[in-house]
């Protein structure tokens, strides 16, 4: 799904595999529509994935997926 969306130019993304993750639940108001989750890796997660994405290191993303 992500690869197809990237091929259509709808998204861009990075991946970084780690053994532990942290999930943050954000509820900025009492509205059910304002609830979201942010997942990140313990050792760099989104920042490392962004570095890989900017460097073009993802190539064939399927090699990085668990």
N, C-alpha and C positions, 0 to 999 in steps of 0.2 A: 504494500500500500504506500509506504513512504517513498520507495523508489519510483513508482508511477507518478506520484504527485510531484516529485522533484523533476522528472522528465518533462512534465507539463509546465514547469516553471512556476508552480504554485507555492512551493516551499523549498527551503534548504535546511539541512540538519547535519549534526555531527554526532558521533557515537564514541564512547570510551567505556571499556569493560572494567568493572571493579568487583571486589568480593562483598562490599558493604554499601548500603545506600541510606539516605536520609530523606524522609518525606515530611514536608511542611504543609500544613493545612491552613489556608488563609480564608477567613470569613470577615471581610471588611464591613459588612452590615448584616442585619437580620434577614435580608432577602435571600431566598433559596438560590436565586440566580447569581449571587455574588460569591458563592463557595467555589474554591479551586484548590488543586493540589500541585505542589512543585516538588519534583524528585531530583535528587542530586547524589552523586557518588561521594564517598567519604574522602577520597584522595584527589580531588580536583574536578571530577565529574564534568559539569557543563563547561568549565573553563578549558579543560583539556580537550574536550570534543570541539570547542570553538577553534582552538589552535590547530587541530587536525583538519577541520573544515577549511580554514583559511589557507593552510598549506597545501590543500588538495590531496591530502593523504588518504582520503576515504576510498578513492578509486572504485573498487568493487565492494560496496558496503556489506555485502553478504558475508565477507570474511570477518567482519567485526561484530556480527550479531551473535548473541549467545545461542 
